[in-house]
Amino acid sequence: MTEHRPTAGRVAARLRRALPGGRVSRLTEELQAERERITRLEAELDELRRDSLRVAEMLDLIEDRLTP
C-alpha cells in the first residue's frame, strides 16, 4: 500500500482554509525550515554511516595484520 504524502502546496492550501492568513504563512515557513533541517540531518546521517563503514574496514585491516 502506498502512503499518500501531500505536497507543501496542498498542506498550505488546507491550512489557508482552516487558519487566518498570517498564521498560515508562518506555519508554511516553519514547515519549510523543518524540511531543510531534515535534509541536513539526513546528510549528516549518511556521512556518519560512511565514517562508520571506514572505521569497520580499518578495524578489519588491523585485525588481519595482528592475527597470526
C-alpha positions in Angstrom: 0.0 0.0 0.0 1.4 3.4 -0.9 1.3 6.2 1.6 -0.3 9.4 0.4 2.0 12.3 1.1 0.5 15.7 0.4 2.8 18.3 -1.2 3.7 21.5 0.6 1.3 23.4 -1.6 -1.6 21.1 -0.7 -0.7 21.4 3.0 -0.5 25.2 2.7 -3.9 25.3 0.9 -5.5 23.2 3.7 -4.0 25.5 6.3 -5.2 28.6 4.5 -8.8 27.3 4.6 -8.5 26.4 8.3 -6.4 29.3 9.7 -6.1 33.0 9.5 -3.7 34.3 6.7 -0.7 35.5 8.8 -0.6 32.3 10.7 -0.6 30.2 7.6 2.5 32.0 6.2 4.3 31.5 9.5 3.4 27.8 9.6 4.5 27.3 6.0 7.8 28.9 6.7 8.2 26.7 9.8 7.4 23.6 7.7 10.0 24.6 5.1 12.6 25.2 7.8 11.9 21.8 9.3 12.2 20.1 5.9 15.6 21.8 5.4 16.6 20.7 8.8 15.6 17.1 8.0 17.6 17.3 4.8 20.7 18.4 6.7 20.2 15.7 9.3 19.8 13.1 6.6 23.1 14.2 5.0 24.8 14.1 8.4 23.5 10.6 9.0 24.8 9.5 5.6 28.2 10.9 6.5 28.2 9.1 9.8 27.3 5.9 8.1 30.2 6.3 5.7 32.6 7.1 8.6 31.3 4.0 10.4 32.0 1.8 7.4 35.5 3.3 7.1 36.2 2.5 10.8 34.9 -1.0 10.3 37.2 -1.5 7.3 40.2 -0.2 9.2 39.4 -2.5 12.2 39.2 -5.4 9.8 42.6 -4.5 8.3 44.2 -4.1 11.7 42.7 -7.4 12.9 44.1 -9.2 9.7 47.6 -7.8 10.3 47.6 -8.6 14.0 46.2 -12.1 13.7 48.9 -14.7 13.3 
